Amino acid sequence: MEGIALTSERNPMMRILGIHDGHTATACYFEGGTIKTTLSEERLTRVKGQGGFPSKSIEYLIDKGGISPKSLDKIALVGVIKPLVSIDQYKDGRQQYFPHIAKLFPGNPRFLIRTFVTLASKARLREPSLISHLRRAGLEVDKVEVVEHHQAHAATAYYLSPFHTQGVKTLVITLDGSGDGLSGTVSIVDERGAWQRVREISTFDSLGTVYSRVTQYLGMKPWEHEYKLMGMAPYVSGDHGLKAKKVMEHYIRLGPDGLGFRNSTRLWGNSLLKRMEKDLRGFRFDAVSAGVQMIHEELVVTLIRNWLRKTGIRQLAVAGGCFMNVKANKLLAELQECEQLFVMPSCGDESCAIGAAVWSYVGLAHQGHGAIQPLKDLYWGPQYSDGEVEDALKEFSDLIDFRKSQDVERDSARLLAEHKIIGRMSGRMEWGARALGNRSILANPSQLQNLRKLNAAIKMRDFWMPFAPSILWERREDYAILHRDTGSYYMTMAYDSTPKAREHLIAALHPYDFTMRPQFVKEDHNPKYYKLLTEFKALTGIGGVLNTSFNLHGWPIICSPQDAVRTLVNSGLDYVTINNYIIWKKSDLPVGLRSAP
């Protein structure tokens, strides 16, 4: 694994390690206003959604990334707060949200929650297990700064958006399932960068939790498979979905002022799940999916529209797991009240480590350590040398053959034009939940038979789930109906498709409503991937490819050459490319590649 130069002896800058200890554990190294490396634990442990303390990710940053723990100025930590009582013991989430200290602060639930968060943070930092993790990694406990979960989300939304450097007044909204006693926040950041948090939404009043409990009710994994319900929702006729929606409207709604959410059931956890089992019995899977998606879209859009109107602010930055819902994001982009929209990419809890580092850095910005750079690309992970690739190829030499290509992008484009399916591993791994070309499976998007092959022999995804396209930046308006130019470099937004897209990209669109979740590829973001798309266009006239994550169903996206080759030999992939190597299984030895070039 090639090391990544992270520091400069000539110009030392503020160095911060961001850590998310929790769901999808992640570590981020931030230096001088720039994200240098970010890595989620699942990529190294090969356990999807790996939670807990990101020990292996930190080890990589130290051993391969060149960080000296002693050189760190701050360690920004998110996720240290754990419930002190079972969540099923909470009676109504307000007066008795934390029963063991509720008696001390009657009638003041917000102060109660904030007091709990502060006390719990300090208590957890003294826990032997956490201290042990930090010290085992060679980190100095005295440098730890605890960052609140939702402030971390908000920091990613604002400081990685263009609004930060433009110096414009911005509305920053976070929504998720739960984090440090909250499920949402609304903040205003003025032209000088001063923050004012104007609303907090408690965990008890969580829209994200309702969606996740519905996911669990349908037999899916909560906090992970919500996207499957979003994918199913368009297949349902309006009446069936509306009937399910009417039932679930009694679970959560806007508060009296329309600026927050209110749990209408006074139930939580397993109690809410049991209520759903009773209320939704007899409803079809697809109707329930449509119903909860309708509720999510309606509440998110109405809440945000109300805040835009109330404040008169026209720049909107959002983050938190609820904004992984690309269909709701599509509606936000179409709001007339919103002039500019930034959606933090991969804005689930994996982004908290980034937000913690950014927020900690902001606190030191007055010391002149440089401005935070707006987001460009997300290629922040490991990369591998040709020597490391060759070592991996030797490990599997009894199963594979390979050759080194003089122009792997051109050869890949030719294979895609011939309707071969390729796993592509190139350069630094992208961070986050979306594959963005460097750890992607690619296919010709013009024929539906490629979609069937992907599902049957490789991805084994649920039959109703769509794939997504990577599209040349210059061709985006040929394929997507753009109400507002939101960039869409990171697959955070859904769009309606054009007739041309339904001809060229049919296998990469939603099979029922023909929407798309595109990655628009700019040359300066990823020159090699851009070249592959350009070569494919020259051969076919099509300005994009089908792009899905390079993994087998149930596994994290690949990280190493060994992961890539292992996926090849255990799937129906035609080829894998790693750096400049083209690899195929011996049992499928293709005529066109029998001899070395």
C-alpha positions in Angstrom: 0.0 0.0 0.0 1.5 3.3 -1.1 2.0 5.9 1.6 0.4 9.3 1.2 2.4 12.4 2.0 0.3 14.3 4.5 2.6 16.8 6.1 5.1 19.5 5.1 8.3 20.3 7.0 8.5 23.7 5.4 5.0 24.8 6.2 3.7 22.9 9.2 -0.1 23.3 9.6 -2.7 22.5 12.2 -3.1 18.7 12.2 -6.3 17.1 13.4 -7.5 13.5 13.6 -11.3 13.1 13.4 -12.7 9.9 14.8 -16.3 8.5 14.7 -16.7 5.8 17.3 -20.0 4.2 16.3 -22.0 3.0 13.3 -19.8 2.9 10.2 -16.7 3.8 12.2 -14.4 6.2 10.4 -11.2 8.1 10.8 -10.2 11.3 9.0 -6.9 13.2 8.8 -7.3 16.9 8.3 -4.4 19.3 7.8 -4.2 23.0 7.1 -7.8 23.3 5.9 -7.8 20.2 3.7 -9.1 16.6 4.1 -6.0 14.5 3.4 -7.3 11.0 4.1 -10.5 9.5 5.2 -11.1 5.7 5.7 -14.1 3.7 7.1 -13.3 0.7 9.2 -15.5 -1.6 7.1 -13.0 -1.4 4.1 -10.3 -3.0 6.2 -12.3 -5.4 8.4 -14.5 -6.5 5.4 -17.6 -6.2 7.7 -20.2 -4.0 6.1 -21.1 -1.1 8.3 -18.4 -2.0 10.9 -19.1 0.0 14.0 -17.1 0.8 17.2 -13.7 2.4 17.4 -12.0 2.7 14.0 -8.7 1.1 15.2 -7.6 -0.3 11.8 -8.3 3.0 10.0 -6.3 4.9 12.6 -3.5 2.3 12.3 -3.5 2.8 8.5 -3.3 6.6 8.9 -0.3 6.2 11.2 1.6 3.4 9.5 0.8 4.1 5.8 -0.2 7.8 5.9 2.8 9.1 7.7 1.1 10.7 10.6 3.0 10.9 13.9 0.5 10.8 16.8 2.7 13.3 18.7 2.4 15.8 15.8 -1.4 15.9 16.1 -2.7 19.2 17.6 -6.2 17.8 18.2 -8.2 14.6 18.3 -11.8 15.4 17.5 -14.1 12.6 18.7 -17.8 11.9 17.8 -19.9 9.1 19.1 -18.7 8.8 22.7 -22.1 9.2 24.2 -24.0 5.9 25.0 -27.5 5.6 26.5 -27.4 5.2 30.3 -30.8 3.4 30.3 -32.6 1.3 27.8 -34.4 3.3 25.2 -37.5 1.3 25.7 -37.7 2.7 29.3 -38.2 6.2 27.9 -41.9 7.1 28.5 -42.5 10.1 26.4 -39.1 11.4 25.3 -39.6 14.9 26.8 -40.1 15.3 30.5 -38.8 11.8 31.2 -36.3 11.4 28.2 -33.6 10.5 30.7 -35.5 9.2 33.8 -32.5 9.0 36.1 -31.9 12.8 36.0 -35.3 14.0 34.9 -36.3 14.8 38.5 -33.6 17.4 38.7 -34.9 19.5 35.8 -38.7 19.3 35.7 -40.3 21.3 32.9 -37.1 22.0 30.9 -36.4 19.1 28.5 -34.0 20.9 26.3 -31.7 21.8 29.2 -32.1 18.2 30.4 -30.9 16.8 27.1 -28.0 19.2 26.9 -27.0 18.5 30.5 -27.1 14.8 29.8 -24.9 15.1 26.7 -22.3 17.1 28.6 -22.2 14.8 31.6 -22.2 11.6 29.5 -19.4 12.9 27.3 -17.2 13.6 30.3 -18.1 10.3 31.9 -17.4 8.3 28.7 -14.0 9.9 28.2 -13.0 8.4 31.6 -14.2 4.9 30.5 -11.3 2.4 30.5 -12.3 0.9 27.2 -12.2 4.2 25.3 -8.9 5.3 26.9 -7.5 1.9 26.1 -8.5 2.3 22.4 -6.9 5.7 22.3 -3.7 4.7 24.0 -3.3 1.5 22.0 -3.4 3.6 18.9 -0.6 5.8 20.3 -2.9 8.8 20.8 -2.7 11.2 23.6 -6.0 11.4 25.6 -5.3 15.0 26.7 -5.7 16.1 23.1 -9.2 14.7 22.7 -12.0 17.2 22.1 -15.6 15.9 22.0 -17.7 17.2 19.2 -21.5 16.8 19.3 -22.9 14.5 16.7 -25.2 17.0 14.9 -22.6 19.8 15.1 -20.3 17.4 13.2 -23.0 16.9 10.5 -23.6 20.6 10.3 -19.9 21.4 9.9 -19.6 19.1 6.9 -22.7 20.7 5.3 -21.5 24.3 5.6 -17.7 24.2 5.5 -17.4 21.8 2.6 -20.0 23.7 0.6 -19.2 26.7 -1.6 -21.2 29.0 0.6 -18.4 29.1 3.2 -15.9 30.6 0.8 -18.5 32.8 -0.8 -19.3 34.4 2.5 -23.1 34.2 2.0 -25.7 33.7 4.7 -26.6 30.0 4.8 -29.4 27.9 6.3 -27.9 24.6 7.6 -30.2 21.7 8.4 -29.3 18.3 9.8 -31.7 15.3 10.0 -31.0 11.7 10.9 -32.1 8.9 13.2 -30.3 9.9 16.4 -27.1 11.4 17.7 -26.4 12.7 21.1 -30.0 13.0 22.1 -31.0 14.8 18.8 -32.4 13.8 15.4 -32.1 17.2 13.8 -30.9 20.8 14.1 -31.5 24.0 12.2 -28.7 26.6 12.2 -28.1 30.0 10.6 -24.5 30.9 9.6 -24.1 34.6 8.8 -21.9 36.3 6.2 -19.0 36.5 8.8 -19.3 32.8 9.6 -21.0 33.2 13.0 -23.3 30.3 13.9 -26.7 30.4 15.6 -28.5 27.2 16.3 -32.2 28.1 16.2 -33.9 24.7 16.6 -33.2 21.3 17.9 -35.3 18.2 17.2 -35.1 15.5 19.9 -34.3 11.8 19.2 -37.8 11.0 20.4 -39.2 13.1 17.5 -37.1 11.4 14.9 -38.3 11.1 11.3 -35.3 9.0 10.5 -36.2 6.5 13.2 -39.7 6.1 11.8 -38.2 5.2 8.4 -35.8 2.8 10.0 -38.4 1.1 12.1 -40.5 0.6 9.0 -37.5 -0.9 7.3 -37.2 -3.3 10.2 -40.9 -4.1 10.1 -40.5 -5.2 6.5 -37.7 -7.6 7.4 -34.8 -5.4 6.2 -31.8 -4.2 8.2 -32.6 -0.8 9.9 -30.0 1.9 9.4 -28.8 0.2 6.3 -31.5 -0.9 3.9 -33.7 2.2 3.9 -32.6 2.7 0.3 -34.4 -0.5 -0.7 -37.7 1.0 0.4 -37.0 4.2 -1.6 -36.2 2.0 -4.6 -39.5 0.1 -4.3 -41.7 3.1 -3.7 -42.2 4.2 -7.4 -43.7 0.9 -8.4 -46.8 1.4 -6.3 -50.0 2.9 -7.6 -51.0 6.1 -5.8 -54.0 4.7 -3.9 -52.2 1.8 -2.3 -49.3 4.0 -1.2 -51.7 6.7 0.1 -53.6 4.2 2.3 -50.3 3.1 4.0 -49.3 6.7 4.3 -52.5 7.6 6.1 -51.8 5.0 8.7 -48.2 6.2 9.2 -49.2 9.9 9.4 -50.2 9.1 12.9 -46.6 8.2 13.8 -44.9 11.5 13.2 -45.9 15.0 11.9 -44.8 18.6 11.8 -45.0 20.4 15.1 -47.5 23.2 15.7 -45.3 25.9 14.2 -44.3 23.8 11.2 -40.6 24.1 12.1 -39.9 20.8 13.8 -41.3 17.2 14.1 -43.5 15.7 16.7 -43.8 12.0 17.6 -47.6 11.5 17.8 -47.5 8.0 19.2 -45.6 8.6 22.5 -44.0 5.3 21.6 -40.3 4.5 20.9 -38.1 1.5 20.0 -39.8 -1.9 20.2 -43.0 -0.3 21.3 -43.3 1.6 18.1 -42.3 -1.5 16.1 -45.2 -3.4 17.7 -47.6 -0.6 16.9 -46.5 -0.9 13.2 -47.0 -4.6 13.2 -50.5 -4.1 14.3 -51.4 -1.1 12.1 -49.7 -2.3 8.9 -50.9 -5.9 9.0 -52.4 -6.8 5.6 -50.6 -4.0 3.7 -48.3 -5.1 0.9 -44.5 -4.6 1.1 -44.6 -2.2 -1.8 -47.5 -0.1 -0.4 -45.7 0.3 2.9 -42.5 1.3 1.1 -44.4 3.9 -0.9 -46.2 5.2 2.2 -43.1 5.8 4.3 -41.3 7.4 1.3 -44.2 9.8 0.8 -44.2 10.8 4.4 -40.4 11.3 4.3 -40.6 13.5 1.2 -43.6 15.5 2.5 -42.2 16.2 5.9 -38.6 17.0 4.8 -39.7 19.3 2.0 -42.3 21.1 4.1 -40.0 21.6 7.1 -37.3 23.0 4.9 -39.6 25.2 2.8 -41.0 26.6 6.1 -37.5 27.5 7.3 -36.5 29.0 4.0 -39.6 31.2 4.0 -39.2 32.1 7.7 -35.6 33.2 7.4 -35.6 34.5 3.8 -32.3 32.7 3.3 -31.9 31.2 -0.2 -28.7 29.1 0.3 -29.3 25.7 1.9 -26.7 23.2 3.1 -27.9 19.8 4.5 -26.3 16.7 6.1 -27.3 13.7 8.2 -28.6 10.2 7.2 -32.0 11.5 6.1 -30.4 13.2 3.2 -29.1 10.0 1.7 -32.7 9.9 0.3 -32.0 11.1 -3.2 -35.7 11.3 -4.1 -36.3 13.8 -1.3 -33.1 15.7 -2.3 -34.5 16.0 -5.9 -37.6 17.8 -4.5 -35.4 20.1 -2.4 -33.5 21.1 -5.6 -36.8 22.0 -7.2 -37.9 24.3 -4.4 -38.4 27.9 -5.7 -37.5 29.2 -2.3 -34.0 27.7 -2.6 -31.5 29.4 -4.9 -28.5 27.1 -4.1 -28.4 23.7 -2.5 -25.5 21.7 -1.2 -26.0 18.1 0.0 -23.1 16.7 1.8 -22.1 13.5 0.0 -22.4 10.2 1.9 -23.9 12.2 4.8 -24.6 9.3 7.1 -22.6 8.7 10.2 -19.5 7.9 8.2 -19.2 11.7 7.6 -19.1 12.5 11.3 -15.3 12.0 11.6 -14.9 14.6 8.9 -17.2 17.0 10.6 -15.5 16.6 13.9 -12.1 17.4 12.4 -13.5 20.4 10.5 -15.3 21.8 13.5 -12.2 21.4 15.7 -10.2 23.2 13.1 -12.7 26.0 12.9 -12.2 26.6 16.6 -8.5 27.2 15.9 -8.9 29.2 12.7 -8.3 32.5 14.4 -4.7 31.4 14.9 -4.2 31.7 11.1 -4.0 28.1 10.0 -5.6 28.6 6.6 -9.1 28.5 5.2 -11.1 25.3 4.8 -11.2 24.2 1.2 -14.6 23.5 -0.4 -15.2 19.9 -1.5 -13.8 18.8 -4.8 -13.4 15.0 -5.1 -13.7 12.2 -2.6 -10.7 10.1 -3.5 -9.2 10.1 0.0 -8.5 6.4 0.6 -5.6 3.9 0.0 -3.9 3.4 -3.3 -1.6 0.5 -4.3 1.6 0.2 -6.2 2.2 -2.1 -9.2 4.4 -4.2 -7.0 1.5 -4.7 -4.5 -0.8 -5.5 -7.3 1.6 -8.1 -8.7 1.9 -9.7 -5.3 -1.9 -10.1 -5.2 -2.0 -11.6 -8.7 0.6 -14.2 -7.7 -1.7 -15.2 -4.7 -4.4 -16.2 -7.2 -2.2 -17.4 -10.1 -3.9 -20.8 -10.2 -7.3 -19.1 -10.9 -6.5 -16.1 -13.1 -4.6 -14.8 -16.0 -3.7 -11.2 -16.7 -1.8 -8.8 -18.9 -0.5 -5.3 -18.5 -2.2 -2.8 -20.8 -0.5 0.1 -22.5 -3.8 2.1 -22.3 -6.1 0.5 -19.8 -8.8 3.2 -20.2 -9.0 2.6 -23.9 -9.0 -1.2 -23.5 -11.7 -0.9 -20.8 -13.9 1.2 -23.1 -13.5 -1.3 -25.9 -14.6 -4.2 -23.6 -17.6 -2.1 -22.3 -18.6 -1.4 -25.9 -18.6 -5.2 -26.4 -20.9 -5.5 -23.4 -18.4 -7.0 -21.1 -18.8 -6.2 -17.4 -15.7 -4.9 -15.7 -14.6 -4.3 -12.1 -12.4 -1.2 -12.0 -9.8 -0.5 -9.3 -7.7 2.6 -9.9 -5.8 5.1 -7.8 -7.0 6.2 -4.4 -10.2 4.6 -3.1 -13.2 6.9 -2.9 -14.6 7.6 0.5 -18.3 7.0 1.3 -21.2 4.9 0.4 -21.1 5.6 -3.4 -18.6 4.1 -5.8 -17.3 7.0 -8.0 -15.2 5.2 -10.6 -12.1 4.0 -8.7 -13.7 1.1 -6.9 -16.6 0.5 -9.4 -18.2 -2.2 -11.5 -18.9 -0.8 -14.9 -21.2 -2.0 -17.7 -22.6 -0.8 -21.1 -25.8 1.0 -20.0 -27.6 0.7 -23.4 -29.0 -2.8 -23.0 -31.2 -4.2 -20.2 -29.6 -7.6 -20.5 -26.5 -6.2 -18.8 -28.7 -5.2 -15.8 -30.0 -8.8 -15.6 -26.4 -10.2 -15.8 -25.3 -7.8 -13.1 -28.0 -8.9 -10.7 -28.0 -12.6 -11.5 -24.2 -13.3 -11.6 -22.6 -10.5 -9.7 -24.5 -8.1 -7.4 -27.5 -10.3 -6.5 -29.4 -7.2 -5.6 -33.2 -7.1 -5.0 -34.8 -7.2 -8.5 -36.5 -3.9 -8.1 -33.4 -1.8 -7.3 -31.9 0.5 -9.9 -28.3 1.0 -10.8 -26.8 4.4 -11.5 -24.8 6.1 -14.3 -21.5 7.9 -14.5 -22.0 10.7 -17.1 -19.5 13.0 -18.8 -19.9 16.5 -17.3 -20.4 17.9 -20.8 -23.2 15.5 -21.6 -25.2 16.0 -18.4 -28.0 18.1 -20.0 -28.4 15.5 -22.8 -29.5 12.9 -20.2 -30.7 14.7 -17.0 -33.4 17.4 -16.6 -31.6 19.9 -14.4 -33.8 22.3 -12.5 -30.8 23.7 -10.7 -27.1 22.9 -11.2 -26.2 21.2 -7.9 -23.0 19.7 -9.2 -24.0 16.0 -8.6 -20.5 14.8 -8.6 -21.2 12.3 -5.8 -24.5 10.6 -6.5 -26.5 12.6 -3.9 -29.4 13.7 -6.1 -32.0 12.1 -8.3 -33.1 13.6 -11.6 -35.8 12.9 -14.2 -34.3 11.6 -17.4 -34.5 12.8 -21.0 -35.7 10.6 -23.9 -32.0 10.4 -25.0 -31.2 8.9 -21.6 -33.8 6.2 -22.0 -32.2 5.3 -25.2 -28.5 5.4 -24.1 -28.6 4.7 -20.4 -31.7 2.5 -19.9 -29.9 -0.1 -17.7 -28.7 2.7 -15.4 -32.1 4.3 -14.8 -34.8 3.3 -12.3 -36.8 0.6 -14.2 -40.2 2.1 -13.4 -40.0 5.9 -13.2 -36.8 6.3 -15.3 -35.2 8.6 -12.7 -31.5 8.5 -12.3 -28.9 9.0 -9.5 -25.9 10.2 -11.6 -22.3 10.9 -11.0 -21.4 13.8 -13.4 -17.6 13.3 -14.1 -15.3 16.3 -14.5 -11.9 15.8 -16.0 -10.1 17.6 -13.1 -11.9 15.4 -10.6 -10.8 12.1 -12.0 -8.7 12.4 -15.3 -8.4 8.6 -15.9 -12.0 7.8 -15.3 -13.0 10.8 -17.5 -10.7 9.4 -20.2 -12.4 6.0 -20.0 -15.8 7.6 -20.5 -14.5 9.7 -23.3 -13.1 6.6 -25.1 -16.4 4.8 -24.6 -18.3 7.7 -26.1 -15.9 7.7 -29.1 -16.7 4.0 -29.7 -20.5 4.1 -29.0 -21.7 7.7 -29.0 -22.9 7.1 -25.4 -21.8 9.7 -22.9 -21.9 7.6 -19.8 -21.6 4.1 -18.3 -23.5 2.1 -15.7 -21.6 2.4 -12.5 -22.3 0.3 -9.3 -20.1 -0.4 -6.3 -17.3 -3.0 -6.7 -18.5 -5.6 -4.2 -20.6 -8.7 -3.8 -24.0 -8.4 -2.1 -23.6 -8.0 1.6 -19.9 -7.0 1.5 -18.3 -3.6 1.7 -16.8 -1.9 -1.4 -13.4 -3.4 -2.2 -10.3 -1.8 -0.9 -7.2 -3.8 -1.8 -6.1 -5.8 -4.9 -6.8 -9.0 -3.0 -10.4 -7.8 -2.5 -10.7 -7.1 -6.2 -9.4 -10.4 -7.4 -11.4 -12.3 -4.8 -14.6 -10.7 -6.1 -13.7 -11.6 -9.7 -13.2 -15.3 -8.9 -16.4 -15.4 -6.8 -18.7 -13.7 -9.3 -19.7 -13.5 -13.0 -17.5 -10.5 -13.7 -15.9 -10.7 -17.1 -12.8 -8.7 -16.2 -11.2 -6.8 -13.5 -8.7 -3.9 -14.1 -6.3 -2.9 -11.3 -4.1 0.0 -12.2 -2.8 -1.0 -15.7 -3.5 -4.7 -15.4 -6.4 -6.5 -17.1 -7.3 -9.7 -15.2 -9.7 -12.6 -16.0 -10.5 -16.0 -14.7 -8.7 -19.0 -16.4 -12.0 -20.9 -16.8 -13.3 -17.9 -18.9 -10.2 -17.3 -20.9 -11.2 -14.9 -23.7 -9.9 -15.4 -27.2 -9.0 -11.7 -27.6 -6.7 -11.7 -24.7 -5.0 -15.1 -24.9 -1.5 -13.7 -25.6 0.4 -10.9 -23.9 0.6 -7.6 -25.8 
